[in-house]
C-alpha cells in the first residue's frame, strides 16, 4: 500500500533550536518525495523536493531509501517557520497524484 | 500572473442538495488535480486531468462525485445529493507538464 506517515501532530520548539519533522513512506517502486508547507491563512505550497537536493529557507531533507524516510531538518528554527508541514509522495515526478501524510504543526516560540 | 483560483471560497449547503465547485488553473497548465482534506488530515487525491481528459478518478469516493474539464482549462467538481460526511476543504492544483503542483486557496464545504 502507498502510504506516508508523519508520526507527530505537533512539534514545539524555541527559536534557535534544531528541528526535525519526521516522515516515513511505503511505496512499491521509486517514488518522488516532497515537503509542502502551509503558513497561516496562506495556500499550500511546495517547500522542497528530494530530486532537487536544495536547501529552501534553511530546510533540507534527505531521502533514505533503506529506512524509507524523508525527514525535514533545520539547524536553527525561526518564528516564521511556524506552519503546517506535509510530507507527500508521487509515483513519478509531478505527473501523478500526490499522496500526503497527515501533517505536522510546527510551533516556534520566541 | 494570477495563481490557481477556486470558487466559492466557502459553501454551506443542506443535506441532499447538489454543489458545484470551480477551479480556474494557472493559464497554460496542462494538468489539474482535485484533492479533499478533512479536518486533521492531509489532502487526499480525488481525480486529475491532462488537458480535457480525465486521467485518473480512482480517488472519487462514490458515484455522487464527478468532475469535468471540458475545454482543458476550468474544471468543475460536482457533488450530488450531499451528505454531512462530504464536509471538507476541497483543494485544486495545477501544473505544467512535468512541473510543480500549484495549489489554489481551497473551497470549504459545510453540509448541514
Interface residues (C-beta under 8 A of the other chain):
Chain A: X4 X6 X9 X43 X44 X45 X46 X49 X86 X88 X93 X94 X95 X96 X97 X98 X99 X100 X101 X102 X103
Chain B: X3 X4 X31 X33 X35 X40 X41 X42 X43 X44 X45 X48 X56 X59 X91 X95 X97 X98 X99 X100 X101 X102 X103 X104 X105 X106
